[in-house]
Amino acid sequence: MDIIATLNEIVTLSVEDRIRIVQAIWDTIAAEQVYPDLTDSQKQELDRRIGDYNSNPDNVLTWEEIKASISKHKIKA
């Protein structure tokens, strides 16, 4: 398979079709459940966040609270 030739064909498609291709590719990756290894800094950040949650389990926001906060702080053009 010539990846460059395939990519050159893909860029000629509509954005909608390219999004469909990306979604289809992602679905095949997700189905295999193979994920890249985390870097050390990513592991440390996850450990920090888990530790923070374990220390402060009540210090969380619901999805609704987050959306409301974002909406409240949007800059109006």
All heavy atoms as a GROMACS GRO file, in nm:
protein
  621
    1MET      N    1   0.085  -0.118   0.000
    1MET     CA    2   0.000   0.000   0.000
    1MET      C    3   0.089   0.124   0.000
    1MET      O    4   0.178   0.136   0.081
    1MET     CB    5  -0.091   0.000   0.122
    1MET     CG    6  -0.167   0.130   0.139
    1MET     SD    7  -0.249   0.142   0.297
    1MET     CE    8  -0.416   0.140   0.244
    2ASP      N    9   0.062   0.214  -0.089
    2ASP     CA   10   0.136   0.340  -0.098
    2ASP      C   11   0.060   0.446  -0.017
    2ASP      O   12  -0.039   0.502  -0.063
    2ASP     CB   13   0.151   0.381  -0.244
    2ASP     CG   14   0.235   0.506  -0.261
    2ASP    OD1   15   0.271   0.570  -0.160
    2ASP    OD2   16   0.264   0.541  -0.377
    3ILE      N   17   0.108   0.471   0.104
    3ILE     CA   18   0.041   0.564   0.195
    3ILE      C   19   0.031   0.704   0.135
    3ILE      O   20  -0.072   0.770   0.146
    3ILE     CB   21   0.113   0.568   0.331
    3ILE    CG1   22   0.109   0.432   0.400
    3ILE    CG2   23   0.056   0.676   0.422
    3ILE    CD1   24  -0.027   0.390   0.448
    4ILE      N   25   0.137   0.750   0.072
    4ILE     CA   26   0.138   0.885   0.014
    4ILE      C   27   0.031   0.898  -0.093
    4ILE      O   28  -0.044   0.996  -0.097
    4ILE     CB   29   0.277   0.922  -0.041
    4ILE    CG1   30   0.383   0.918   0.069
    4ILE    CG2   31   0.275   1.058  -0.110
    4ILE    CD1   32   0.360   1.015   0.182
    5ALA      N   33   0.022   0.798  -0.180
    5ALA     CA   34  -0.080   0.802  -0.286
    5ALA      C   35  -0.221   0.800  -0.224
    5ALA      O   36  -0.310   0.873  -0.269
    5ALA     CB   37  -0.062   0.684  -0.380
    6THR      N   38  -0.240   0.720  -0.121
    6THR     CA   39  -0.369   0.714  -0.053
    6THR      C   40  -0.403   0.848   0.010
    6THR      O   41  -0.515   0.897  -0.004
    6THR     CB   42  -0.367   0.603   0.054
    6THR    OG1   43  -0.336   0.478  -0.008
    6THR    CG2   44  -0.501   0.592   0.125
    7LEU      N   45  -0.307   0.909   0.078
    7LEU     CA   46  -0.330   1.040   0.138
    7LEU      C   47  -0.361   1.146   0.033
    7LEU      O   48  -0.447   1.232   0.054
    7LEU     CB   49  -0.209   1.082   0.222
    7LEU     CG   50  -0.188   1.004   0.351
    7LEU    CD1   51  -0.056   1.044   0.417
    7LEU    CD2   52  -0.304   1.023   0.447
    8ASN      N   53  -0.292   1.140  -0.079
    8ASN     CA   54  -0.320   1.235  -0.186
    8ASN      C   55  -0.461   1.220  -0.239
    8ASN      O   56  -0.524   1.318  -0.278
    8ASN     CB   57  -0.217   1.220  -0.299
    8ASN     CG   58  -0.082   1.274  -0.261
    8ASN    OD1   59  -0.070   1.362  -0.175
    8ASN    ND2   60   0.022   1.221  -0.322
    9GLU      N   61  -0.512   1.098  -0.241
    9GLU     CA   62  -0.651   1.077  -0.283
    9GLU      C   63  -0.747   1.128  -0.177
    9GLU      O   64  -0.849   1.190  -0.209
    9GLU     CB   65  -0.677   0.928  -0.307
    9GLU     CG   66  -0.625   0.875  -0.438
    9GLU     CD   67  -0.666   0.732  -0.461
    9GLU    OE1   68  -0.789   0.704  -0.455
    9GLU    OE2   69  -0.578   0.648  -0.484
   10ILE      N   70  -0.714   1.103  -0.052
   10ILE     CA   71  -0.802   1.143   0.058
   10ILE      C   72  -0.821   1.295   0.062
   10ILE      O   73  -0.932   1.343   0.083
   10ILE     CB   74  -0.749   1.090   0.192
   10ILE    CG1   75  -0.766   0.937   0.198
   10ILE    CG2   76  -0.817   1.157   0.310
   10ILE    CD1   77  -0.698   0.870   0.314
   11VAL      N   78  -0.715   1.371   0.039
   11VAL     CA   79  -0.726   1.517   0.048
   11VAL      C   80  -0.817   1.575  -0.060
   11VAL      O   81  -0.862   1.689  -0.048
   11VAL     CB   82  -0.589   1.589   0.047
   11VAL    CG1   83  -0.507   1.549   0.167
   11VAL    CG2   84  -0.515   1.566  -0.081
   12THR      N   85  -0.847   1.498  -0.162
   12THR     CA   86  -0.938   1.547  -0.266
   12THR      C   87  -1.084   1.529  -0.227
   12THR      O   88  -1.173   1.583  -0.293
   12THR     CB   89  -0.913   1.476  -0.400
   12THR    OG1   90  -0.945   1.338  -0.387
   12THR    CG2   91  -0.768   1.492  -0.445
   13LEU      N   92  -1.110   1.453  -0.120
   13LEU     CA   93  -1.247   1.428  -0.076
   13LEU      C   94  -1.301   1.548   0.001
   13LEU      O   95  -1.226   1.633   0.049
   13LEU     CB   96  -1.250   1.305   0.014
   13LEU     CG   97  -1.203   1.174  -0.048
   13LEU    CD1   98  -1.194   1.065   0.057
   13LEU    CD2   99  -1.295   1.132  -0.162
   14SER      N  100  -1.432   1.551   0.016
   14SER     CA  101  -1.495   1.657   0.096
   14SER      C  102  -1.456   1.640   0.242
   14SER      O  103  -1.415   1.531   0.285
   14SER     CB  104  -1.647   1.650   0.082
   14SER     OG  105  -1.696   1.533   0.147
   15VAL      N  106  -1.470   1.745   0.318
   15VAL     CA  107  -1.440   1.739   0.462
   15VAL      C  108  -1.528   1.633   0.527
   15VAL      O  109  -1.480   1.555   0.611
   15VAL     CB  110  -1.460   1.878   0.528
   15VAL    CG1  111  -1.452   1.867   0.680
   15VAL    CG2  112  -1.359   1.977   0.476
   16GLU      N  113  -1.652   1.628   0.489
   16GLU     CA  114  -1.745   1.529   0.546
   16GLU      C  115  -1.694   1.387   0.522
   16GLU      O  116  -1.693   1.303   0.613
   16GLU     CB  117  -1.883   1.547   0.485
   16GLU     CG  118  -1.989   1.457   0.545
   16GLU     CD  119  -2.126   1.485   0.484
   16GLU    OE1  120  -2.175   1.598   0.498
   16GLU    OE2  121  -2.182   1.391   0.422
   17ASP      N  122  -1.651   1.357   0.401
   17ASP     CA  123  -1.599   1.224   0.371
   17ASP      C  124  -1.469   1.195   0.445
   17ASP      O  125  -1.447   1.084   0.493
   17ASP     CB  126  -1.578   1.207   0.220
   17ASP     CG  127  -1.709   1.191   0.145
   17ASP    OD1  128  -1.812   1.157   0.209
   17ASP    OD2  129  -1.709   1.213   0.022
   18ARG      N  130  -1.383   1.296   0.458
   18ARG     CA  131  -1.258   1.276   0.532
   18ARG      C  132  -1.287   1.249   0.679
   18ARG      O  133  -1.220   1.164   0.741
   18ARG     CB  134  -1.166   1.395   0.515
   18ARG     CG  135  -1.103   1.398   0.375
   18ARG     CD  136  -1.007   1.512   0.358
   18ARG     NE  137  -1.085   1.633   0.327
   18ARG     CZ  138  -1.040   1.756   0.339
   18ARG    NH1  139  -0.920   1.779   0.383
   18ARG    NH2  140  -1.117   1.858   0.308
   19ILE      N  141  -1.387   1.316   0.735
   19ILE     CA  142  -1.424   1.290   0.874
   19ILE      C  143  -1.475   1.147   0.888
   19ILE      O  144  -1.440   1.078   0.985
   19ILE     CB  145  -1.528   1.392   0.923
   19ILE    CG1  146  -1.462   1.530   0.937
   19ILE    CG2  147  -1.592   1.348   1.055
   19ILE    CD1  148  -1.558   1.643   0.963
   20ARG      N  149  -1.553   1.102   0.793
   20ARG     CA  150  -1.601   0.962   0.797
   20ARG      C  151  -1.485   0.863   0.795
   20ARG      O  152  -1.486   0.762   0.865
   20ARG     CB  153  -1.694   0.935   0.679
   20ARG     CG  154  -1.830   0.994   0.695
   20ARG     CD  155  -1.922   0.944   0.584
   20ARG     NE  156  -2.046   1.017   0.586
   20ARG     CZ  157  -2.101   1.077   0.481
   20ARG    NH1  158  -2.044   1.070   0.364
   20ARG    NH2  159  -2.214   1.143   0.494
   21ILE      N  160  -1.384   0.893   0.714
   21ILE     CA  161  -1.267   0.804   0.707
   21ILE      C  162  -1.195   0.803   0.841
   21ILE      O  163  -1.157   0.697   0.892
   21ILE     CB  164  -1.173   0.848   0.593
   21ILE    CG1  165  -1.237   0.817   0.457
   21ILE    CG2  166  -1.037   0.779   0.605
   21ILE    CD1  167  -1.163   0.873   0.338
   22VAL      N  168  -1.175   0.921   0.899
   22VAL     CA  169  -1.106   0.929   1.029
   22VAL      C  170  -1.184   0.850   1.134
   22VAL      O  171  -1.126   0.775   1.213
   22VAL     CB  172  -1.088   1.076   1.072
   22VAL    CG1  173  -1.042   1.085   1.216
   22VAL    CG2  174  -0.991   1.146   0.980
   23GLN      N  175  -1.316   0.866   1.135
   23GLN     CA  176  -1.398   0.794   1.232
   23GLN      C  177  -1.387   0.643   1.211
   23GLN      O  178  -1.376   0.567   1.308
   23GLN     CB  179  -1.544   0.838   1.222
   23GLN     CG  180  -1.566   0.977   1.276
   23GLN     CD  181  -1.706   1.030   1.250
   23GLN    OE1  182  -1.769   0.996   1.150
   23GLN    NE2  183  -1.754   1.115   1.339
   24ALA      N  184  -1.388   0.600   1.086
   24ALA     CA  185  -1.378   0.458   1.057
   24ALA      C  186  -1.243   0.403   1.101
   24ALA      O  187  -1.234   0.294   1.158
   24ALA     CB  188  -1.400   0.432   0.907
   25ILE      N  189  -1.137   0.479   1.076
   25ILE     CA  190  -1.003   0.436   1.118
   25ILE      C  191  -0.997   0.428   1.271
   25ILE      O  192  -0.948   0.330   1.328
   25ILE     CB  193  -0.894   0.530   1.063
   25ILE    CG1  194  -0.883   0.515   0.912
   25ILE    CG2  195  -0.759   0.504   1.132
   25ILE    CD1  196  -0.796   0.621   0.845
   26TRP      N  197  -1.050   0.533   1.337
   26TRP     CA  198  -1.047   0.533   1.484
   26TRP      C  199  -1.126   0.414   1.539
   26TRP      O  200  -1.083   0.351   1.637
   26TRP     CB  201  -1.102   0.664   1.540
   26TRP     CG  202  -1.088   0.667   1.689
   26TRP    CD1  203  -1.186   0.657   1.782
   26TRP    CD2  204  -0.965   0.673   1.762
   26TRP    NE1  205  -1.133   0.659   1.909
   26TRP    CE2  206  -0.998   0.668   1.899
   26TRP    CE3  207  -0.831   0.684   1.725
   26TRP    CZ2  208  -0.900   0.674   1.999
   26TRP    CZ3  209  -0.735   0.689   1.825
   26TRP    CH2  210  -0.770   0.684   1.960
   27ASP      N  211  -1.239   0.382   1.479
   27ASP     CA  212  -1.320   0.268   1.524
   27ASP      C  213  -1.241   0.138   1.516
   27ASP      O  214  -1.251   0.053   1.604
   27ASP     CB  215  -1.449   0.257   1.444
   27ASP     CG  216  -1.548   0.367   1.477
   27ASP    OD1  217  -1.530   0.438   1.579
   27ASP    OD2  218  -1.644   0.385   1.398
   28THR      N  219  -1.161   0.122   1.410
   28THR     CA  220  -1.082  -0.001   1.399
   28THR      C  221  -0.972  -0.006   1.504
   28THR      O  222  -0.941  -0.112   1.558
   28THR     CB  223  -1.018  -0.017   1.259
   28THR    OG1  224  -0.925   0.088   1.236
   28THR    CG2  225  -1.124  -0.020   1.150
   29ILE      N  226  -0.915   0.110   1.537
   29ILE     CA  227  -0.812   0.116   1.641
   29ILE      C  228  -0.875   0.086   1.777
   29ILE      O  229  -0.822   0.005   1.855
   29ILE     CB  230  -0.743   0.254   1.642
   29ILE    CG1  231  -0.661   0.271   1.514
   29ILE    CG2  232  -0.654   0.269   1.767
   29ILE    CD1  233  -0.612   0.413   1.491
   30ALA      N  234  -0.989   0.148   1.806
   30ALA     CA  235  -1.056   0.126   1.934
   30ALA      C  236  -1.099  -0.019   1.950
   30ALA      O  237  -1.094  -0.074   2.060
   30ALA     CB  238  -1.176   0.220   1.945
   31ALA      N  239  -1.140  -0.081   1.841
   31ALA     CA  240  -1.185  -0.220   1.847
   31ALA      C  241  -1.071  -0.313   1.887
   31ALA      O  242  -1.093  -0.414   1.954
   31ALA     CB  243  -1.244  -0.263   1.714
   32GLU      N  244  -0.950  -0.278   1.849
   32GLU     CA  245  -0.835  -0.361   1.885
   32GLU      C  246  -0.790  -0.336   2.028
   32GLU      O  247  -0.715  -0.413   2.084
   32GLU     CB  248  -0.719  -0.333   1.789
   32GLU     CG  249  -0.744  -0.382   1.649
   32GLU     CD  250  -0.628  -0.354   1.557
   32GLU    OE1  251  -0.512  -0.350   1.604
   32GLU    OE2  252  -0.652  -0.337   1.436
   33GLN      N  253  -0.834  -0.226   2.086
   33GLN     CA  254  -0.799  -0.187   2.222
   33GLN      C  255  -0.648  -0.191   2.245
   33GLN      O  256  -0.599  -0.241   2.345
   33GLN     CB  257  -0.873  -0.271   2.324
   33GLN     CG  258  -1.022  -0.247   2.320
   33GLN     CD  259  -1.095  -0.312   2.435
   33GLN    OE1  260  -1.036  -0.362   2.529
   33GLN    NE2  261  -1.225  -0.311   2.428
   34VAL      N  262  -0.576  -0.138   2.148
   34VAL     CA  263  -0.432  -0.124   2.159
   34VAL      C  264  -0.404   0.025   2.172
   34VAL      O  265  -0.441   0.103   2.085
   34VAL     CB  266  -0.360  -0.181   2.035
   34VAL    CG1  267  -0.210  -0.157   2.042
   34VAL    CG2  268  -0.390  -0.329   2.021
   35TYR      N  269  -0.343   0.062   2.281
   35TYR     CA  270  -0.319   0.203   2.307
   35TYR      C  271  -0.169   0.226   2.325
   35TYR      O  272  -0.099   0.139   2.379
   35TYR     CB  273  -0.394   0.248   2.431
   35TYR     CG  274  -0.542   0.221   2.420
   35TYR    CD1  275  -0.602   0.112   2.482
   35TYR    CD2  276  -0.623   0.304   2.343
   35TYR    CE1  277  -0.737   0.087   2.468
   35TYR    CE2  278  -0.758   0.279   2.328
   35TYR     CZ  279  -0.815   0.171   2.392
   35TYR     OH  280  -0.948   0.146   2.378
   36PRO      N  281  -0.121   0.340   2.283
   36PRO     CA  282   0.022   0.368   2.300
   36PRO      C  283   0.056   0.380   2.448
   36PRO      O  284  -0.028   0.416   2.530
   36PRO     CB  285   0.042   0.502   2.228
   36PRO     CG  286  -0.094   0.564   2.222
   36PRO     CD  287  -0.192   0.450   2.221
   37ASP      N  288   0.180   0.349   2.479
   37ASP     CA  289   0.225   0.361   2.617
   37ASP      C  290   0.226   0.507   2.659
   37ASP      O  291   0.254   0.597   2.578
   37ASP     CB  292   0.366   0.303   2.633
   37ASP     CG  293   0.369   0.152   2.616
   37ASP    OD1  294   0.265   0.087   2.643
   37ASP    OD2  295   0.474   0.099   2.576
   38LEU      N  296   0.196   0.530   2.785
   38LEU     CA  297   0.202   0.666   2.838
   38LEU      C  298   0.348   0.703   2.863
   38LEU      O  299   0.430   0.619   2.898
   38LEU     CB  300   0.126   0.676   2.970
   38LEU     CG  301  -0.024   0.650   2.964
   38LEU    CD1  302  -0.082   0.648   3.105
   38LEU    CD2  303  -0.093   0.755   2.880
   39THR      N  304   0.377   0.831   2.847
   39THR     CA  305   0.511   0.879   2.882
   39THR      C  306   0.520   0.887   3.033
   39THR      O  307   0.418   0.884   3.104
   39THR     CB  308   0.537   1.019   2.823
   39THR    OG1  309   0.448   1.112   2.885
   39THR    CG2  310   0.518   1.020   2.671
   40ASP      N  311   0.642   0.900   3.084
   40ASP     CA  312   0.659   0.912   3.229
   40ASP      C  313   0.587   1.035   3.283
   40ASP      O  314   0.526   1.030   3.389
   40ASP     CB  315   0.808   0.918   3.265
   40ASP     CG  316   0.877   0.782   3.252
   40ASP    OD1  317   0.805   0.679   3.254
   40ASP    OD2  318   1.000   0.780   3.241
   41SER      N  319   0.594   1.146   3.210
   41SER     CA  320   0.527   1.268   3.258
   41SER      C  321   0.375   1.250   3.258
   41SER      O  322   0.307   1.302   3.347
   41SER     CB  323   0.569   1.390   3.176
   41SER     OG  324   0.532   1.375   3.041
   42GLN      N  325   0.321   1.178   3.160
   42GLN     CA  326   0.177   1.152   3.159
   42GLN      C  327   0.137   1.064   3.278
   42GLN      O  328   0.036   1.088   3.344
   42GLN     CB  329   0.136   1.085   3.028
   42GLN     CG  330   0.141   1.177   2.908
   42GLN     CD  331   0.125   1.104   2.777
   42GLN    OE1  332   0.171   0.990   2.760
   42GLN    NE2  333   0.060   1.169   2.680
   43LYS      N  334   0.217   0.962   3.307
   43LYS     CA  335   0.191   0.875   3.422
   43LYS      C  336   0.196   0.956   3.551
   43LYS      O  337   0.110   0.939   3.639
   43LYS     CB  338   0.293   0.761   3.427
   43LYS     CG  339   0.275   0.658   3.318
   43LYS     CD  340   0.386   0.555   3.324
   43LYS     CE  341   0.383   0.462   3.204
   43LYS     NZ  342   0.496   0.370   3.203
   44GLN      N  343   0.296   1.043   3.564
   44GLN     CA  344   0.308   1.125   3.685
   44GLN      C  345   0.188   1.217   3.701
   44GLN      O  346   0.136   1.236   3.812
   44GLN     CB  347   0.437   1.207   3.681
   44GLN     CG  348   0.562   1.124   3.697
   44GLN     CD  349   0.690   1.203   3.671
   44GLN    OE1  350   0.686   1.322   3.643
   44GLN    NE2  351   0.803   1.135   3.681
   45GLU      N  352   0.142   1.276   3.590
   45GLU     CA  353   0.026   1.366   3.596
   45GLU      C  354  -0.099   1.289   3.636
   45GLU      O  355  -0.179   1.336   3.718
   45GLU     CB  356   0.006   1.439   3.463
   45GLU     CG  357  -0.113   1.531   3.460
   45GLU     CD  358  -0.106   1.647   3.558
   45GLU    OE1  359   0.002   1.677   3.613
   45GLU    OE2  360  -0.211   1.710   3.580
   46LEU      N  361  -0.118   1.170   3.580
   46LEU     CA  362  -0.233   1.089   3.619
   46LEU      C  363  -0.226   1.050   3.766
   46LEU      O  364  -0.326   1.058   3.838
   46LEU     CB  365  -0.242   0.964   3.531
   46LEU     CG  366  -0.288   0.987   3.388
   46LEU    CD1  367  -0.275   0.859   3.307
   46LEU    CD2  368  -0.430   1.039   3.383
   47ASP      N  369  -0.107   1.011   3.812
   47ASP     CA  370  -0.090   0.978   3.954
   47ASP      C  371  -0.120   1.098   4.042
   47ASP      O  372  -0.184   1.085   4.147
   47ASP     CB  373   0.053   0.928   3.980
   47ASP     CG  374   0.079   0.789   3.923
   47ASP    OD1  375  -0.019   0.716   3.896
   47ASP    OD2  376   0.197   0.754   3.907
   48ARG      N  377  -0.076   1.218   3.999
   48ARG     CA  378  -0.102   1.340   4.076
   48ARG      C  379  -0.252   1.366   4.084
   48ARG      O  380  -0.305   1.395   4.192
   48ARG     CB  381  -0.032   1.460   4.012
   48ARG     CG  382  -0.047   1.590   4.093
   48ARG     CD  383  -0.007   1.713   4.013
   48ARG     NE  384  -0.096   1.741   3.901
   48ARG     CZ  385  -0.218   1.795   3.911
   48ARG    NH1  386  -0.268   1.824   4.029
   48ARG    NH2  387  -0.290   1.818   3.803
   49ARG      N  388  -0.320   1.352   3.972
   49ARG     CA  389  -0.464   1.378   3.969
   49ARG      C  390  -0.541   1.275   4.053
   49ARG      O  391  -0.637   1.310   4.122
   49ARG     CB  392  -0.515   1.378   3.826
   49ARG     CG  393  -0.466   1.497   3.746
   49ARG     CD  394  -0.520   1.495   3.606
   49ARG     NE  395  -0.461   1.603   3.526
   49ARG     CZ  396  -0.514   1.649   3.416
   49ARG    NH1  397  -0.627   1.599   3.370
   49ARG    NH2  398  -0.455   1.745   3.349
   50ILE      N  399  -0.501   1.150   4.045
   50ILE     CA  400  -0.566   1.046   4.126
   50ILE      C  401  -0.543   1.074   4.274
   50ILE      O  402  -0.635   1.064   4.354
   50ILE     CB  403  -0.514   0.905   4.086
   50ILE    CG1  404  -0.565   0.868   3.947
   50ILE    CG2  405  -0.558   0.801   4.190
   50ILE    CD1  406  -0.498   0.745   3.887
   51GLY      N  407  -0.420   1.111   4.308
   51GLY     CA  408  -0.389   1.146   4.447
   51GLY      C  409  -0.470   1.264   4.495
   51GLY      O  410  -0.522   1.263   4.608
   52ASP      N  411  -0.484   1.365   4.410
   52ASP     CA  412  -0.563   1.483   4.446
   52ASP      C  413  -0.708   1.444   4.468
   52ASP      O  414  -0.772   1.487   4.565
   52ASP     CB  415  -0.552   1.589   4.337
   52ASP     CG  416  -0.624   1.717   4.374
   52ASP    OD1  417  -0.604   1.766   4.488
   52ASP    OD2  418  -0.700   1.769   4.291
   53TYR      N  419  -0.761   1.361   4.380
   53TYR     CA  420  -0.900   1.316   4.396
   53TYR      C  421  -0.916   1.236   4.525
   53TYR      O  422  -1.011   1.256   4.600
   53TYR     CB  423  -0.946   1.233   4.276
   53TYR     CG  424  -1.082   1.173   4.301
   53TYR    CD1  425  -1.197   1.252   4.293
   53TYR    CD2  426  -1.096   1.039   4.336
   53TYR    CE1  427  -1.322   1.198   4.319
   53TYR    CE2  428  -1.221   0.986   4.362
   53TYR     CZ  429  -1.333   1.064   4.354
   53TYR     OH  430  -1.456   1.011   4.382
   54ASN      N  431  -0.822   1.144   4.551
   54ASN     CA  432  -0.832   1.062   4.672
   54ASN      C  433  -0.823   1.147   4.799
   54ASN      O  434  -0.887   1.116   4.899
   54ASN     CB  435  -0.724   0.955   4.673
   54ASN     CG  436  -0.751   0.845   4.572
   54ASN    OD1  437  -0.866   0.820   4.536
   54ASN    ND2  438  -0.647   0.780   4.526
   55SER      N  439  -0.746   1.256   4.793
   55SER     CA  440  -0.734   1.346   4.909
   55SER      C  441  -0.855   1.437   4.923
   55SER      O  442  -0.887   1.481   5.034
   55SER     CB  443  -0.609   1.434   4.894
   55SER     OG  444  -0.493   1.355   4.893
   56ASN      N  445  -0.920   1.469   4.812
   56ASN     CA  446  -1.032   1.564   4.812
   56ASN      C  447  -1.147   1.513   4.726
   56ASN      O  448  -1.183   1.576   4.625
   56ASN     CB  449  -0.985   1.700   4.757
   56ASN     CG  450  -0.866   1.754   4.831
   56ASN    OD1  451  -0.877   1.789   4.947
   56ASN    ND2  452  -0.752   1.759   4.764
   57PRO      N  453  -1.208   1.401   4.762
   57PRO     CA  454  -1.310   1.343   4.674
   57PRO      C  455  -1.434   1.430   4.655
   57PRO      O  456  -1.507   1.412   4.558
   57PRO     CB  457  -1.345   1.211   4.743
   57PRO     CG  458  -1.303   1.228   4.884
   57PRO     CD  459  -1.187   1.324   4.883
   58ASP      N  460  -1.456   1.525   4.745
   58ASP     CA  461  -1.574   1.611   4.731
   58ASP      C  462  -1.544   1.737   4.652
   58ASP      O  463  -1.635   1.815   4.623
   58ASP     CB  464  -1.628   1.650   4.869
   58ASP     CG  465  -1.679   1.528   4.945
   58ASP    OD1  466  -1.732   1.436   4.879
   58ASP    OD2  467  -1.665   1.525   5.068
   59ASN      N  468  -1.419   1.758   4.613
   59ASN     CA  469  -1.379   1.878   4.539
   59ASN      C  470  -1.388   1.850   4.389
   59ASN      O  471  -1.287   1.844   4.319
   59ASN     CB  472  -1.237   1.920   4.578
   59ASN     CG  473  -1.198   2.053   4.518
   59ASN    OD1  474  -1.283   2.128   4.473
   59ASN    ND2  475  -1.069   2.079   4.515
   60VAL      N  476  -1.509   1.828   4.342
   60VAL     CA  477  -1.532   1.797   4.202
   60VAL      C  478  -1.650   1.879   4.151
   60VAL      O  479  -1.731   1.931   4.228
   60VAL     CB  480  -1.561   1.647   4.179
   60VAL    CG1  481  -1.440   1.563   4.216
   60VAL    CG2  482  -1.683   1.602   4.257
   61LEU      N  483  -1.659   1.892   4.019
   61LEU     CA  484  -1.771   1.959   3.954
   61LEU      C  485  -1.843   1.860   3.866
   61LEU      O  486  -1.781   1.772   3.806
   61LEU     CB  487  -1.722   2.076   3.868
   61LEU     CG  488  -1.649   2.189   3.939
   61LEU    CD1  489  -1.592   2.287   3.838
   61LEU    CD2  490  -1.743   2.260   4.035
   62THR      N  491  -1.974   1.876   3.857
   62THR     CA  492  -2.050   1.793   3.763
   62THR      C  493  -2.030   1.848   3.623
   62THR      O  494  -1.987   1.963   3.605
   62THR     CB  495  -2.201   1.795   3.796
   62THR    OG1  496  -2.250   1.928   3.775
   62THR    CG2  497  -2.228   1.750   3.939
   63TRP      N  498  -2.064   1.770   3.524
   63TRP     CA  499  -2.055   1.815   3.385
   63TRP      C  500  -2.144   1.938   3.364
   63TRP      O  501  -2.108   2.032   3.295
   63TRP     CB  502  -2.092   1.701   3.290
   63TRP     CG  503  -2.086   1.740   3.146
   63TRP    CD1  504  -2.187   1.727   3.056
   63TRP    CD2  505  -1.977   1.798   3.073
   63TRP    NE1  506  -2.146   1.773   2.932
   63TRP    CE2  507  -2.017   1.817   2.940
   63TRP    CE3  508  -1.848   1.835   3.109
   63TRP    CZ2  509  -1.936   1.872   2.843
   63TRP    CZ3  510  -1.765   1.890   3.011
   63TRP    CH2  511  -1.810   1.908   2.880
   64GLU      N  512  -2.260   1.938   3.426
   64GLU     CA  513  -2.351   2.051   3.414
   64GLU      C  514  -2.288   2.178   3.472
   64GLU      O  515  -2.302   2.287   3.416
   64GLU     CB  516  -2.485   2.021   3.482
   64GLU     CG  517  -2.571   1.920   3.409
   64GLU     CD  518  -2.518   1.776   3.421
   64GLU    OE1  519  -2.446   1.745   3.519
   64GLU    OE2  520  -2.549   1.696   3.332
   65GLU      N  521  -2.220   2.166   3.586
   65GLU     CA  522  -2.153   2.282   3.648
   65GLU      C  523  -2.040   2.334   3.559
   65GLU      O  524  -2.021   2.455   3.546
   65GLU     CB  525  -2.098   2.245   3.786
   65GLU     CG  526  -2.205   2.217   3.888
   65GLU     CD  527  -2.151   2.156   4.016
   65GLU    OE1  528  -2.053   2.076   4.010
   65GLU    OE2  529  -2.206   2.186   4.123
   66ILE      N  530  -1.968   2.245   3.498
   66ILE     CA  531  -1.858   2.286   3.408
   66ILE      C  532  -1.915   2.360   3.288
   66ILE      O  533  -1.866   2.467   3.251
   66ILE     CB  534  -1.776   2.163   3.364
   66ILE    CG1  535  -1.702   2.104   3.484
   66ILE    CG2  536  -1.678   2.200   3.252
   66ILE    CD1  537  -1.641   1.968   3.459
   67LYS      N  538  -2.019   2.304   3.226
   67LYS     CA  539  -2.079   2.371   3.109
   67LYS      C  540  -2.134   2.508   3.147
   67LYS      O  541  -2.117   2.604   3.072
   67LYS     CB  542  -2.190   2.284   3.050
   67LYS     CG  543  -2.139   2.160   2.979
   67LYS     CD  544  -2.248   2.089   2.902
   67LYS     CE  545  -2.355   2.035   2.992
   67LYS     NZ  546  -2.455   1.950   2.923
   68ALA      N  547  -2.198   2.519   3.263
   68ALA     CA  548  -2.253   2.647   3.306
   68ALA      C  549  -2.141   2.749   3.328
   68ALA      O  550  -2.155   2.866   3.291
   68ALA     CB  551  -2.335   2.629   3.433
   69SER      N  552  -2.032   2.705   3.386
   69SER     CA  553  -1.918   2.795   3.409
   69SER      C  554  -1.858   2.844   3.278
   69SER      O  555  -1.826   2.962   3.264
   69SER     CB  556  -1.812   2.722   3.492
   69SER     OG  557  -1.697   2.803   3.506
   70ILE      N  558  -1.846   2.756   3.183
   70ILE     CA  559  -1.792   2.794   3.052
   70ILE      C  560  -1.886   2.892   2.983
   70ILE      O  561  -1.841   2.994   2.929
   70ILE     CB  562  -1.769   2.669   2.963
   70ILE    CG1  563  -1.656   2.585   3.021
   70ILE    CG2  564  -1.739   2.708   2.819
   70ILE    CD1  565  -1.643   2.448   2.959
   71SER      N  566  -2.013   2.863   2.987
   71SER     CA  567  -2.111   2.951   2.923
   71SER      C  568  -2.110   3.090   2.986
   71SER      O  569  -2.123   3.191   2.918
   71SER     CB  570  -2.252   2.893   2.934
   71SER     OG  571  -2.260   2.773   2.860
   72LYS      N  572  -2.094   3.094   3.117
   72LYS     CA  573  -2.095   3.221   3.190
   72LYS      C  574  -1.973   3.306   3.156
   72LYS      O  575  -1.980   3.428   3.154
   72LYS     CB  576  -2.099   3.194   3.341
   72LYS     CG  577  -2.114   3.318   3.425
   72LYS     CD  578  -2.144   3.286   3.572
   72LYS     CE  579  -2.028   3.219   3.637
   72LYS     NZ  580  -2.046   3.202   3.783
   73HIS      N  581  -1.862   3.242   3.122
   73HIS     CA  582  -1.736   3.313   3.098
   73HIS      C  583  -1.703   3.333   2.950
   73HIS      O  584  -1.596   3.380   2.917
   73HIS     CB  585  -1.621   3.242   3.168
   73HIS     CG  586  -1.631   3.249   3.316
   73HIS    ND1  587  -1.685   3.147   3.390
   73HIS    CD2  588  -1.598   3.347   3.403
   73HIS    CE1  589  -1.683   3.181   3.517
   73HIS    NE2  590  -1.632   3.301   3.529
   74LYS      N  591  -1.794   3.295   2.862
   74LYS     CA  592  -1.768   3.314   2.718
   74LYS      C  593  -1.757   3.462   2.687
   74LYS      O  594  -1.832   3.544   2.739
   74LYS     CB  595  -1.881   3.255   2.634
   74LYS     CG  596  -1.871   3.107   2.615
   74LYS     CD  597  -1.979   3.061   2.518
   74LYS     CE  598  -1.974   2.912   2.499
   74LYS     NZ  599  -2.081   2.866   2.411
   75ILE      N  600  -1.663   3.493   2.600
   75ILE     CA  601  -1.648   3.631   2.554
   75ILE      C  602  -1.744   3.652   2.439
   75ILE      O  603  -1.744   3.576   2.341
   75ILE     CB  604  -1.502   3.659   2.510
   75ILE    CG1  605  -1.409   3.640   2.629
   75ILE    CG2  606  -1.489   3.797   2.450
   75ILE    CD1  607  -1.262   3.649   2.593
   76LYS      N  608  -1.824   3.755   2.450
   76LYS     CA  609  -1.922   3.784   2.344
   76LYS      C  610  -1.857   3.872   2.240
   76LYS      O  611  -1.798   3.973   2.271
   76LYS     CB  612  -2.046   3.847   2.404
   76LYS     CG  613  -2.118   3.754   2.498
   76LYS     CD  614  -2.243   3.814   2.552
   76LYS     CE  615  -2.306   3.713   2.649
   76LYS     NZ  616  -2.424   3.762   2.709
   77ALA      N  617  -1.869   3.830   2.114
   77ALA     CA  618  -1.809   3.906   2.004
   77ALA      C  619  -1.900   4.016   1.957
   77ALA      O  620  -2.016   4.015   1.968
   77ALA     CB  621  -1.777   3.812   1.888
   0.00000   0.00000   0.00000
